[in-house]
Amino acid sequence: MTNNDTSEMDSNLIRSLSPSVGNFTVSLHYDKRLYKHDIRGSIAHAKMLAKQGIIESPESESICQGLAEIEEEITNGNFNWREDLEDIHMNIENRLLEKIGSVAGKLHTGRSRNDQVSTDMRMFVKDAVDITIKNLTSLQLELIGIAESHTRTVIPGYTHMQRAQPVLLSHHLMAYVEMFERDVERFTQTFQRTDVMPLGSGALAGLPYDMDREYSAHLLGFKNISNNSMDAVSDRDFLLDYMSAASICSMHLSRLSEEIVIWCTDEFSFIELATEYTTGSSLMPQKNNPDFAEIARGKVGRVYGNLMSLLTTLKALPLTYNRDLQEDKESFFDTYDTLNAILVVFKGMVHGMKVDADKTLAAANTGYMLATDFADYLVQKGLPFRESHHIVARLSNYCHSKQKTFSELTIEEYKQFSDKFDTDVYAITVESSIEARDVPGGTASSRVESAIQSALQRIKRSGRY
């Protein structure tokens, strides 16, 4: 191929734009991370074209070989990226032209940039979901490991940030395992809805070639092909699915961040983080701040914002493709990067967390956290719960006024409030309170141990580890 041929091809690929727009339309700085998916899609497309006799087999082989070499160049950092070509697709296509000549132009037969971009993004999202689920599962296993080590560690359970009832630390941590399991389910559903190949839809109306879309889907690992060409090229619901699932997941991580921050305070002192997951103060030398948890908590607003950004971009777009859709990638990539960075950090942070079981037990033994148990005691003696509730409320007020705990009351003091009280009332303890919650989903040690094993079996059955 002559230089004139190359220049002629380049002129067909590149339009002169107003100098005033600068890099306004350039997306290369972020979409070049799609290079592996773009090349995979192009190789599958070239093979399909040859299979259907749309291009010659030697032409397809030349295209595929050229694309494989380009992928190696990019991977090794030897690729010359050109911003004047605007995006990943034009850069690869132009490089292919340089390598194999005008036959490179046959690659775009039966394909629009519209269905090409959507296919690339769907492949990327499928990989992203797999990585996210893997990171979620790793965090779940860390939490389960801590829960297994603390099946007898008691902490105060809270409502309204007030001490409410004693629970096992393992029960508390397993609540987050359940939250993250729902996140896994949402990402799994995202994968299923993403697993639809749009390639072969053309610009919007389909193509006038004898395309074998099922064959292309098979080569690219897609389970299904799209049903409507107009929907296929304009659909970004699969990105919203990921970003919505990521927003909910990051919210769960933020809740755990908040608890870690609180538990680290001197006022609580329930846990201590490994030094590599804390930072000091520029002024106060004694400080060990839980900055990693705080930053993770702060990044959640960013993930929410990305979701709202894409929702806003999509809200008024008519069918089919509009250039507004170029804005889908930066927000998605940022969400993916942010969420998985948090998950990786959390795994390490949780792994090095030390629990002060004496402090948590002491906290659970203060106040009037057994009040509900005393009400239940009176119910077992035959009183209606509402009456029992009223009696124990007055009993709690009495203890508060006398600065006594329930265990410090004499039996005579108990009987001032109800003659149903007897010496067996002293059998009510933090431990008895926990073991009394022996119902499915309860905090009794046997139930928590069963929940831990069930969670491990569930993860194992899913093949996630």
Secondary structure, 3 states (H helix, E strand, C coil): CCHHHHHHHHHHHCCCCCHHHCCCCCCHHHHHHHHHHHHHHHHHHHHHHHHCCCCCHHHHHHHHHHHHHHHHHHHCCCCCCCHHHCCHHHHHHHHHHHHHHHHHHHHHCCCCHHHHHHHHHHHHHHHHHHHHHHHHHHHHHHHHHHHHHCCCCEEEEEECCEEEEEEEHHHHHHHHHHHHHHHHHHHHHHHHHHCEECCCCCCCCCCCCCCCHHHHHHHHCCCEECCCHHHHHHCCHHHHHHHHHHHHHHHHHHHHHHHHHHHHCCCCCCEECCHHHCECCCCCCCCCECHHHHHHHHHHHHHHHHHHHHHHHHCCCCCCCCHHHHHHHHHHHHHHHHHHHHHHHHHHHHHCCEECHHHHHHHHCCCCCCHHHHHHHHHHCCCCHHHHHHHHHHHHHHHHHHCCCHHHCCHHHHHCCCCCCCHHHHHCCHHHHHHHCCCCCCCCHHHHHHHHHHHHHHHHHCCCC
